[in-house]
Amino acid sequence: MKNGILTAVIAIVVILAVVALFIFGSYNGLVSSEENVNSKWSQIDNQLQRRADLIPNLVNTVKGYAAHEQTIFTEVTRAREKLIGAGSVEEKARADAELSGALSRLLAIAENYPNLKADANFRQLADELAGTENRIAVARMDYNNAVQAYNSKIRRFPTVIIAGMFGFEKKDYFKAEEGAREVPKVDFGSQNSGN
């Protein structure tokens, strides 16, 4: 009789230990995945900030050649302020799309000003901006991949139970706005229209 009770107690302890190890392992895996998403998001945020920091210099350089284009300068400034003030992933994505559109229009102005296109400061800023845009695209892809892995993990059984118990929630993807999917083409070398 004592052997049967002892065996049952040992079996219960082993089962509880296995369940506890599963819970701890699942929880730690979810924490790691969530931190990976947060890390990838901070990389997007860093690159968006870098681009926002480049914009005032770019606007001032273009103003030197095209001071009468005030509307586009205002658009770029407002879009930049929206991006800096955006909090959620969705707000940042919307503000990013608006800023990208305004920047495209600003860079298109250079087509009408050959002296601006030839300005070394403008070319350097445009190159830095292009490099930053590439880094943003890579950071978005990395972030969305991390979100996909995390969202899949919190929805899989039996991890979904642990995720629900500890409040792990679905993360939003960084999605481009409808109009932002088309990349505007700005060619600084082939046309000499305007002045």
JOMOMO-V253615 format. One record per run of one state. SS is the DSSP state (H for helix, E for strand, - for the rest). FROM is the first residue (numbers start at 1). TO is the last residue. If there is no record, write none. Layout:
# JOMOMO-V253615
((SS;FROM;TO) (SS;FROM;TO))
This chain:
# JOMOMO-V253615
((-;1;1) (H;2;65) (-;66;69) (H;70;85) (-;86;88) (H;89;112) (-;113;113) (H;114;118) (-;119;119) (H;120;155) (-;156;158) (H;159;166) (-;167;177) (H;178;181) (-;182;195))
